[in-house]
């Protein structure tokens, strides 16, 4: 049985398999990176989008007729257009707000791209489907060398607090002035004069953040700011 778009069984199965496979390819990186939305989620999402794409071009044969011959009007492009809108609920579920930071934006974007890749495969737009999946995977993998570059610029700085009572104010200021993910550790020890000393260890990842921390040396409640071999 051949429909209006000339989609036979092998063609339909091929389009669904390619869509699911490309979605799986994108999801593997997310799963390796430890995200909840991993290979299966991306594969199922792309498969669903591919099926909707195939439906939009291959399931309306009986409605195909000249406008003057029927009072039924079918716009098959609406099926595809609502895939992008419908994927929003999955993307929203992948985004988590933690404190002042947000996690899951990249995973939400990868889900959205997986749906687009699956839809392209379902419509038989092979170049767009394959190129989209490859470029999406390249974008996801690009974060790994970026992490290596960030590690090269990471360093620990020690903010020596002049008065133990001022520790809370110094830590609060550092948390406010630096990115939410900046590690801050407080170390209390007794000095040679048996007076309690407090050092605040801060791990900075960018030159501008180092400048911010070194600027604390001018504060009256800070004794010194020095690099650490932590």
Order of alpha helices (4+ residues) and beta strands (2+ residues): alpha-alpha-alpha-alpha-beta-beta-alpha-alpha-beta-alpha-beta-beta-alpha-beta
